[in-house]
Amino acid sequence: MTDVSVNFVINAFSGEHTMSLAASLDGGAAPSTLDVSAVAVYYISESDIRNVFRYDADSYDVNDISSTDIRYYTFMDQWPTDLLINPVNGMMDKSQSLNAILTTGVDANKNLVKHDFLRYLAVKLFNTPQGVDLFNNESALLTNLNTVGNTSFQDDISGTLWKYSTDSTDADASANMITGLNNKKATTNDFTSEDNVTRELFQQILANSPARFSDISGAGIAIDGTGTAYVPINAGDSISYKFTLHPATNQNSLTGVDAFGGRSYQIKLLVVSAVEAPNTNTTPID
């Protein structure tokens, strides 16, 4: 008689159980509150911002031990060449702007942060924004503000982003970067500085809208030829930072008023979709 294998079933061993521990996400980081006097805006497209800030996850190593499981990329070669975020050219006349010195009767190209700051000086010195007309070097003042703003963009924004970009050559940054996909440089959760901008964006989404990560299979977050996914920044979001302008030393002596401080602005980058393309940034004329 031929022996036949027996596939035993022991119903006594059967059971149904529920995990007592749910899968969790990093708590993320809530955006800080900016203490500012006014708000100026820029528009930036959803597609552009998604091309720059990207990440990839270690899909095959399911653990919560290694801080390199998520790698953050800043593709500065994708930064739009025409998007120069000079904060003094932030727009003060949009619905999302706030606390402009003058709100009516001013052309858009004369209602940028630099014009607002000159009106602020006039209010402090002459008690009226119309006092700007008394400055005999208004053009030179605007040129000086343009230079200050350009320095801010090159050093504070572009400089930080390039330092930790996928093609960074910064020797100081190398200690906080690893080699990621396609030999592109990336940061990880080991680098917790606010200079790790892509991680900052990622963490703030986790804290405020974790549902955006509910489908990272390719439908919710498109994977492109880089092998990376875009950080899910959506139209309607905004990215803000604080920009403070101070008057020249002893500026108050011009009219003998008490010394006064600077004026701080929230520069708010409003993320817009392609269908909102008419939301374009005002072209400065000076």
QUILIN-V935338 format. One record per residue. N is the residue number from 0. PHI is phi as a letter, one per 40 degrees, with the letter a starting at -180 (* if undefined). PSI is psi in whole degrees, -180 to 180 (* if undefined). D_LAST is the distance of its C-alpha to the last C-alpha in whole Angstrom. Layout:
BEGIN
[[N	PHI	PSI	D_LAST] [N	PHI	PSI	D_LAST]]
END
This chain:
BEGIN
[[0	*	131	101] [1	c	133	98] [2	c	138	95] [3	b	133	92] [4	c	143	89] [5	b	123	89] [6	c	93	85] [7	c	144	86] [8	b	118	84] [9	b	97	84] [10	c	-22	83] [11	c	-24	84] [12	c	-13	81] [13	c	149	78] [14	a	165	76] [15	b	126	72] [16	b	154	70] [17	b	133	66] [18	c	141	64] [19	c	-9	64] [20	b	124	60] [21	c	151	57] [22	c	144	55] [23	b	164	51] [24	b	159	48] [25	d	141	46] [26	c	-17	45] [27	g	-172	41] [28	b	123	39] [29	c	142	38] [30	c	141	34] [31	c	161	33] [32	c	131	32] [33	c	127	29] [34	c	99	29] [35	b	166	25] [36	c	-28	24] [37	a	166	22] [38	b	129	21] [39	b	153	18] [40	b	155	18] [41	b	154	17] [42	b	140	20] [43	b	139	22] [44	c	148	25] [45	d	-43	28] [46	c	-39	29] [47	c	-45	26] [48	c	-34	27] [49	c	-29	31] [50	c	-29	31] [51	c	-49	29] [52	b	113	32] [53	a	169	35] [54	a	166	39] [55	a	152	42] [56	b	148	46] [57	c	90	49] [58	c	-17	51] [59	b	-13	54] [60	b	90	54] [61	c	92	55] [62	a	169	55] [63	b	31	53] [64	c	-49	54] [65	c	131	51] [66	c	-5	48] [67	c	9	47] [68	c	-29	48] [69	b	131	44] [70	b	136	41] [71	b	134	38] [72	b	143	35] [73	b	102	32] [74	c	83	31] [75	c	-15	27] [76	c	-11	28] [77	c	-3	28] [78	c	130	24] [79	d	130	22] [80	c	-23	20] [81	c	5	17] [82	b	88	17] [83	b	103	15] [84	c	72	15] [85	c	113	13] [86	c	-24	14] [87	c	-9	11] [88	b	12	10] [89	c	143	13] [90	c	132	14] [91	b	4	16] [92	b	11	17] [93	c	165	20] [94	c	-27	23] [95	c	-7	23] [96	c	165	21] [97	a	136	22] [98	g	38	22] [99	c	147	19] [100	c	-42	19] [101	b	137	19] [102	b	-12	20] [103	b	154	20] [104	g	20	19] [105	b	128	15] [106	c	150	13] [107	d	-41	12] [108	c	5	9] [109	b	14	9] [110	b	50	12] [111	b	174	11] [112	d	-41	12] [113	c	-37	10] [114	c	-39	10] [115	c	-39	14] [116	c	-36	14] [117	c	-38	14] [118	c	-34	16] [119	c	-45	18] [120	d	-42	18] [121	c	-41	19] [122	c	-43	22] [123	c	-36	23] [124	c	-36	23] [125	b	-2	24] [126	g	21	25] [127	a	140	23] [128	c	-23	19] [129	c	-11	19] [130	c	-12	19] [131	d	-34	16] [132	c	-16	16] [133	c	-17	19] [134	c	128	16] [135	c	3	16] [136	b	38	13] [137	d	-43	11] [138	c	-42	8] [139	c	-36	10] [140	c	-42	11] [141	c	-39	7] [142	c	-42	7] [143	c	-42	11] [144	c	-39	10] [145	d	-41	8] [146	c	-44	11] [147	d	-45	14] [148	c	-40	13] [149	c	-39	13] [150	c	-41	16] [151	c	-44	18] [152	c	-47	17] [153	c	-40	19] [154	c	-51	22] [155	c	-36	22] [156	b	-71	22] [157	d	-41	22] [158	c	-45	24] [159	c	-44	27] [160	c	-42	27] [161	c	-35	28] [162	d	-39	30] [163	b	31	32] [164	c	171	32] [165	c	-22	34] [166	b	27	34] [167	c	141	33] [168	b	13	34] [169	c	122	34] [170	c	-38	37] [171	c	-34	37] [172	c	-27	36] [173	d	-29	39] [174	c	-20	41] [175	b	17	40] [176	b	155	40] [177	b	171	43] [178	c	121	43] [179	b	-145	43] [180	c	146	43] [181	f	32	43] [182	g	22	42] [183	c	143	39] [184	c	143	38] [185	a	160	38] [186	b	168	39] [187	b	-175	42] [188	c	-7	43] [189	c	-28	44] [190	c	97	40] [191	c	4	39] [192	c	151	36] [193	c	-16	33] [194	c	-16	32] [195	c	74	34] [196	c	-43	31] [197	c	-41	33] [198	c	-40	36] [199	d	-45	34] [200	c	-45	33] [201	d	-47	37] [202	c	-38	38] [203	c	-29	36] [204	c	-43	37] [205	d	-39	41] [206	c	-29	41] [207	b	-29	39] [208	a	62	40] [209	c	-19	43] [210	c	-17	44] [211	c	-17	41] [212	c	16	43] [213	c	-19	46] [214	a	98	46] [215	b	28	45] [216	c	-12	47] [217	h	-23	45] [218	c	-48	45] [219	c	-36	43] [220	b	108	41] [221	c	131	40] [222	c	132	41] [223	b	-165	40] [224	c	-16	41] [225	c	-13	40] [226	g	5	42] [227	b	164	40] [228	b	150	39] [229	c	142	36] [230	c	126	35] [231	c	72	36] [232	c	125	32] [233	b	158	32] [234	d	136	30] [235	h	-18	30] [236	c	170	30] [237	a	153	27] [238	b	123	26] [239	b	153	24] [240	a	165	24] [241	b	133	23] [242	b	121	20] [243	b	132	20] [244	b	134	18] [245	b	144	20] [246	c	164	20] [247	c	155	20] [248	d	134	24] [249	g	23	26] [250	d	-33	23] [251	c	-23	25] [252	c	-14	27] [253	d	-41	25] [254	b	6	27] [255	g	20	30] [256	c	169	29] [257	c	151	30] [258	d	143	29] [259	b	156	26] [260	c	-163	25] [261	c	-172	22] [262	b	130	21] [263	b	141	22] [264	b	141	20] [265	c	114	22] [266	c	115	19] [267	b	113	22] [268	c	111	22] [269	c	122	23] [270	c	124	26] [271	b	153	26] [272	c	173	29] [273	c	-34	28] [274	c	-12	30] [275	b	22	27] [276	d	-31	24] [277	d	-18	23] [278	c	84	21] [279	b	155	18] [280	c	140	15] [281	c	132	12] [282	c	118	9] [283	c	147	6] [284	b	-4	4] [285	a	*	0]]
END
